[in-house]
Amino acid sequence: MRHGYFKGHHHESEVSYTLTNEEIESLIHMREEEKLARDVYLTLADKYSDTKVFSNIANAEQHHMDKIGELLDKYGIEDPVKSDEVGVFSDESMSALYTQLTTQGLNSLSDALTVGATIEDLDIFDLEDEIGDSSNPDIVRVYSQLEHGSEHHLNAFTYNLEILGEDYTPQYISTQDYQDIIGM
């Protein structure tokens, strides 16, 4: 078990929170999932440099990675990101997903935007699940911030798809949640 400290707003004493094994695994997974998103967007930004959505959201994903990295540091959890090199992951399934998503995204701008929407769809789904499974206020706060950002990213990708006359069909979150998000 790892311990972290949270200074309460109403108390001078520090409250200690112990992370469950599930929360530790979640932080490790989400750190690499945010890197996956950043790396895919950086790769797609190179090909579609006229479409700023990829580079803009890649920068936001770096911020998401940093927020989770801060929690890993706070709780003394080993960072799975051993290399900042694009496409390099500790988790082999992330490497395979990176290859799959970039291959698909490099086919066309439409495919690239669909890949972006799919990544954000998955991020929102995973973050909602992890928020529901955690009682740690640090994790809930950071994941909630990341979910809010991912909702804006999903909106940006679907907006760009609409400009091309195409729609995105959610693959992970419910159709109702998707409609609520793009109606923001």
FENPEKA-V702075 format. One record per residue. N is the residue number from 1. RES is the residue in one small letter. PSI is psi as a letter, one per 30 degrees, with the letter a starting at -180 (999 if undefined). OMEGA is omega in whole degrees, 0 to 359 (NA if undefined). D_FIRST is the distance of its C-alpha to the first C-alpha in Angstrom with 1 decimal. Layout:
# FENPEKA-V702075
N & RES & PSI & OMEGA & D_FIRST
N & RES & PSI & OMEGA & D_FIRST
This chain:
# FENPEKA-V702075
1 & m & k & 178 & 0.0
2 & r & l & 179 & 3.8
3 & h & k & 173 & 6.7
4 & g & l & 182 & 10.2
5 & y & k & 182 & 13.4
6 & f & k & 179 & 16.2
7 & k & j & 180 & 19.6
8 & g & l & 180 & 21.4
9 & h & f & 185 & 25.0
10 & h & f & 183 & 26.4
11 & h & k & 176 & 24.5
12 & e & f & 182 & 24.5
13 & s & l & 178 & 21.3
14 & e & k & 178 & 18.0
15 & v & k & 181 & 15.6
16 & s & k & 177 & 11.9
17 & y & k & 177 & 9.8
18 & t & k & 178 & 6.3
19 & l & k & 173 & 6.0
20 & t & l & 176 & 6.5
21 & n & e & 179 & 7.0
22 & e & e & 180 & 10.5
23 & e & e & 178 & 10.1
24 & i & e & 179 & 8.7
25 & e & e & 180 & 11.7
26 & s & e & 180 & 13.9
27 & l & e & 179 & 13.7
28 & i & e & 180 & 14.5
29 & h & e & 184 & 17.2
30 & m & e & 177 & 18.7
31 & r & e & 180 & 18.9
32 & e & e & 178 & 21.1
33 & e & e & 177 & 22.9
34 & e & e & 176 & 24.0
35 & k & e & 177 & 25.1
36 & l & e & 180 & 27.0
37 & a & e & 180 & 28.8
38 & r & e & 184 & 29.7
39 & d & e & 178 & 30.9
40 & v & e & 182 & 33.0
41 & y & e & 177 & 34.5
42 & l & e & 179 & 35.4
43 & t & e & 180 & 37.1
44 & l & e & 178 & 39.0
45 & a & e & 178 & 39.9
46 & d & e & 182 & 41.7
47 & k & e & 185 & 43.8
48 & y & i & 186 & 44.4
49 & s & f & 178 & 44.8
50 & d & f & 181 & 47.2
51 & t & j & 189 & 44.6
52 & k & f & 184 & 42.4
53 & v & e & 183 & 39.8
54 & f & e & 180 & 37.9
55 & s & e & 179 & 37.7
56 & n & e & 183 & 37.0
57 & i & f & 174 & 34.0
58 & a & e & 178 & 32.7
59 & n & e & 178 & 32.5
60 & a & e & 179 & 30.6
61 & e & e & 175 & 28.1
62 & q & e & 177 & 27.6
63 & h & e & 177 & 26.7
64 & h & e & 177 & 24.2
65 & m & e & 182 & 22.6
66 & d & e & 180 & 22.5
67 & k & e & 178 & 20.8
68 & i & e & 176 & 17.9
69 & g & e & 177 & 18.0
70 & e & e & 178 & 17.7
71 & l & e & 177 & 14.4
72 & l & e & 178 & 13.0
73 & d & e & 183 & 14.3
74 & k & e & 185 & 13.2
75 & y & g & 176 & 9.4
76 & g & h & 180 & 10.1
77 & i & k & 179 & 10.0
78 & e & k & 181 & 13.0
79 & d & k & 178 & 15.9
80 & p & f & 181 & 17.6
81 & v & j & 182 & 20.9
82 & k & f & 181 & 22.4
83 & s & k & 177 & 25.9
84 & d & g & 181 & 27.4
85 & e & k & 180 & 30.3
86 & v & k & 176 & 31.4
87 & g & g & 181 & 30.6
88 & v & k & 183 & 28.1
89 & f & l & 173 & 24.7
90 & s & e & 182 & 21.9
91 & d & j & 182 & 22.0
92 & e & e & 180 & 25.4
93 & s & e & 176 & 25.8
94 & m & e & 177 & 25.6
95 & s & e & 180 & 28.3
96 & a & e & 179 & 30.4
97 & l & e & 177 & 30.1
98 & y & e & 181 & 31.1
99 & t & e & 180 & 34.1
100 & q & e & 184 & 35.1
101 & l & e & 180 & 34.8
102 & t & e & 177 & 36.6
103 & t & e & 178 & 39.3
104 & q & e & 184 & 39.9
105 & g & f & 181 & 39.9
106 & l & f & 178 & 42.3
107 & n & e & 183 & 44.9
108 & s & l & 177 & 46.0
109 & l & e & 178 & 45.1
110 & s & e & 177 & 44.9
111 & d & e & 181 & 42.4
112 & a & e & 179 & 40.4
113 & l & e & 177 & 40.2
114 & t & e & 176 & 39.3
115 & v & e & 178 & 36.4
116 & g & e & 179 & 35.2
117 & a & e & 180 & 35.5
118 & t & e & 179 & 33.6
119 & i & e & 181 & 30.7
120 & e & e & 176 & 30.5
121 & d & e & 179 & 31.0
122 & l & e & 179 & 28.0
123 & d & e & 181 & 25.9
124 & i & e & 180 & 26.9
125 & f & e & 181 & 26.2
126 & d & e & 181 & 22.6
127 & l & e & 177 & 21.8
128 & e & e & 179 & 23.4
129 & d & e & 182 & 21.3
130 & e & e & 177 & 18.0
131 & i & e & 180 & 19.1
132 & g & f & 183 & 19.9
133 & d & f & 185 & 16.6
134 & s & k & 173 & 14.5
135 & s & g & 180 & 14.8
136 & n & k & 184 & 13.2
137 & p & e & 178 & 16.5
138 & d & e & 182 & 15.8
139 & i & e & 181 & 15.2
140 & v & e & 181 & 18.1
141 & r & e & 183 & 20.4
142 & v & e & 180 & 20.0
143 & y & e & 178 & 20.3
144 & s & e & 177 & 23.3
145 & q & e & 180 & 24.9
146 & l & e & 178 & 24.5
147 & e & e & 179 & 26.0
148 & h & e & 178 & 28.9
149 & g & e & 180 & 29.6
150 & s & e & 176 & 29.5
151 & e & e & 177 & 32.0
152 & h & e & 179 & 34.3
153 & h & e & 177 & 34.0
154 & l & e & 177 & 34.9
155 & n & e & 182 & 37.8
156 & a & e & 180 & 39.0
157 & f & e & 181 & 39.0
158 & t & e & 176 & 40.7
159 & y & e & 179 & 43.2
160 & n & e & 175 & 44.1
161 & l & e & 179 & 44.5
162 & e & e & 177 & 46.8
163 & i & e & 178 & 48.9
164 & l & g & 180 & 49.4
165 & g & g & 182 & 50.4
166 & e & l & 179 & 47.4
167 & d & l & 173 & 44.7
168 & y & k & 176 & 41.1
169 & t & k & 182 & 39.9
170 & p & k & 182 & 36.2
171 & q & f & 184 & 34.4
172 & y & e & 179 & 31.0
173 & i & l & 181 & 31.4
174 & s & l & 177 & 34.1
175 & t & e & 179 & 37.7
176 & q & e & 177 & 37.6
177 & d & e & 180 & 34.5
178 & y & e & 180 & 36.1
179 & q & e & 178 & 39.4
180 & d & e & 182 & 37.6
181 & i & e & 183 & 36.0
182 & i & f & 175 & 39.2
183 & g & g & 183 & 41.2
184 & m & 999 & NA & 39.2
